[in-house]
Amino acid sequence: MNLDPAHALRIADLFREHNRALVAFLQCRLNSLSDAQEVAQEAYVRLVMMERPEQVASLRAYLYRVASNLAVDRLRMRQVREDHPIDPPDDDFHLAPIPERHVAATNQLNALHQALRELPAKTGRAFVMHVIDGTDIGAIAKNMKISERMVRYHVANALTHCRARVDEPEMP
């Protein structure tokens, strides 16, 4: 995927000007600040990953539509989890994974490790701290001595890069 620098600047401006309002909008819908922040981040990632951004008349309106749809999906998922809690099977719970699934998971994990090694140090560190270690954005910002906005920027870039690397087809 080739990212158009002008599109990236438009997304950065959109983030700077509307992120606080977007998170507040989502928090009202989701009743959770952390869910609102995650959904907002995913919405920005979707905007960054757009194949034809020039076809969108208003990126701000599109951002809110994407975020709203993601919030609805999150609420539906919550409802499904509440309605149908997962009970681990009694007998099969400790069986070894199916070999094919194990191989596929190992390949994905190796692709993820490789993608993380390709990232700039700060980007990789922020991503690992947030996504893998579960560290709060604010704590990461203090630890790395950068703004929370920069932490989100690094995490979003890492997420985009890792998804692209894990999803790309294997070469023969």
C-alpha positions in Angstrom: 0.0 0.0 0.0 1.3 3.4 -0.9 0.3 6.2 1.4 -0.2 9.5 -0.2 1.6 12.2 1.9 -1.1 14.7 1.3 -3.8 12.2 2.5 -1.6 11.5 5.6 -1.5 15.2 6.4 -5.3 15.5 6.0 -5.7 12.6 8.4 -3.3 14.2 10.9 -5.2 17.5 10.7 -8.5 15.6 11.1 -7.1 13.9 14.2 -5.7 17.2 15.7 -9.0 19.1 15.1 -11.6 16.4 15.8 -10.2 13.6 17.9 -11.4 14.9 21.3 -15.0 15.4 19.9 -14.9 12.0 18.2 -13.9 10.3 21.4 -16.6 12.1 23.4 -19.2 11.2 20.8 -18.1 7.5 21.0 -17.9 7.5 24.7 -21.6 8.6 24.9 -22.5 5.7 22.7 -20.3 3.1 24.2 -20.3 4.2 27.9 -16.6 3.5 28.1 -13.6 5.8 27.5 -11.2 3.0 26.6 -13.7 1.5 24.1 -14.2 5.0 22.6 -10.5 5.5 22.3 -10.0 2.1 20.6 -12.9 2.6 18.2 -11.6 6.1 17.3 -8.2 4.7 16.7 -9.6 2.0 14.5 -11.6 4.6 12.5 -8.4 6.6 11.9 -6.6 3.4 10.8 -9.4 2.7 8.3 -9.1 6.2 6.9 -5.4 5.8 6.5 -5.9 2.5 4.8 -8.4 3.9 2.3 -7.6 2.9 -1.3 -9.3 5.9 -3.0 -9.6 8.8 -0.5 -10.2 11.3 -3.3 -13.6 9.8 -3.7 -14.7 10.9 -0.3 -16.3 14.4 -0.3 -15.8 15.0 3.5 -13.2 13.0 5.4 -14.7 14.3 8.7 -18.2 13.0 7.9 -16.7 9.8 6.6 -14.6 9.4 9.9 -17.8 9.8 12.0 -19.7 7.4 9.8 -16.9 4.8 10.1 -16.6 5.4 13.9 -20.3 5.1 14.3 -20.5 1.8 12.4 -17.6 0.5 14.5 -19.3 1.5 17.7 -22.5 -0.3 16.6 -20.4 -3.4 15.9 -18.8 -3.1 19.3 -22.2 -2.8 21.0 -23.5 -5.8 19.1 -20.5 -7.8 20.1 -21.0 -6.9 23.7 -24.6 -8.0 23.5 -23.7 -11.3 21.9 -21.1 -11.9 24.7 -23.7 -11.1 27.4 -26.4 -13.2 25.8 -24.1 -16.2 25.1 -21.2 -16.4 27.5 -18.5 -18.8 26.5 -18.3 -21.9 28.7 -15.1 -23.9 28.1 -15.8 -27.5 27.1 -15.1 -29.9 29.9 -13.5 -32.7 28.0 -11.7 -31.1 25.1 -10.3 -28.0 26.8 -6.7 -29.2 27.3 -6.3 -31.0 23.9 -3.4 -29.9 21.7 -4.3 -27.6 18.8 -5.0 -28.9 15.4 -1.6 -29.1 13.6 -2.7 -27.0 10.6 -4.0 -24.2 12.9 -0.8 -24.4 14.9 1.3 -24.0 11.7 -0.8 -21.1 10.5 -0.6 -19.4 13.9 3.2 -19.9 14.0 3.5 -18.4 10.5 1.4 -15.4 11.5 3.4 -14.9 14.7 6.7 -15.1 12.7 5.4 -12.5 10.2 4.4 -10.3 13.2 7.8 -10.6 14.7 9.4 -9.7 11.4 7.1 -6.7 11.0 7.9 -5.5 14.5 11.7 -5.7 13.7 11.1 -3.5 10.6 9.5 -0.7 12.6 11.4 2.3 14.0 12.4 1.8 17.6 9.9 4.3 19.1 7.1 3.0 17.0 7.8 -0.7 17.9 8.2 0.1 21.6 4.9 2.1 21.8 3.1 -0.7 20.0 4.4 -3.5 22.2 3.8 -1.5 25.3 0.2 -0.7 24.4 -1.0 -3.7 22.4 1.0 -6.5 23.8 1.7 -5.4 27.4 -1.6 -3.5 27.7 0.0 -0.3 29.0 -2.2 2.8 29.1 -1.5 5.5 26.5 -0.8 8.1 29.2 1.7 5.8 31.0 3.5 5.1 27.7 3.7 8.8 27.0 5.3 9.5 30.4 7.6 6.5 30.0 8.8 7.5 26.5 8.7 11.3 27.3 6.4 12.0 24.3 2.8 13.3 24.0 -0.2 10.9 24.1 -1.0 12.0 20.5 2.5 10.8 19.4 1.9 7.5 21.2 -1.4 7.0 19.4 0.4 8.0 16.1 3.1 5.4 16.7 0.6 2.7 17.7 -1.5 3.4 14.6 1.4 3.3 12.3 2.7 0.0 13.8 -0.7 -1.5 13.6 -1.1 -0.6 10.0 2.4 -1.9 9.2 1.9 -5.2 11.1 -1.5 -5.8 9.6 -0.1 -5.3 6.1 2.8 -7.6 6.7 0.8 -10.4 8.3 -1.9 -10.2 5.7 0.3 -10.1 2.6 0.4 -13.3 0.6 3.3 -15.6 1.0 5.8 -15.7 -1.8 6.4 -19.2 -3.4 
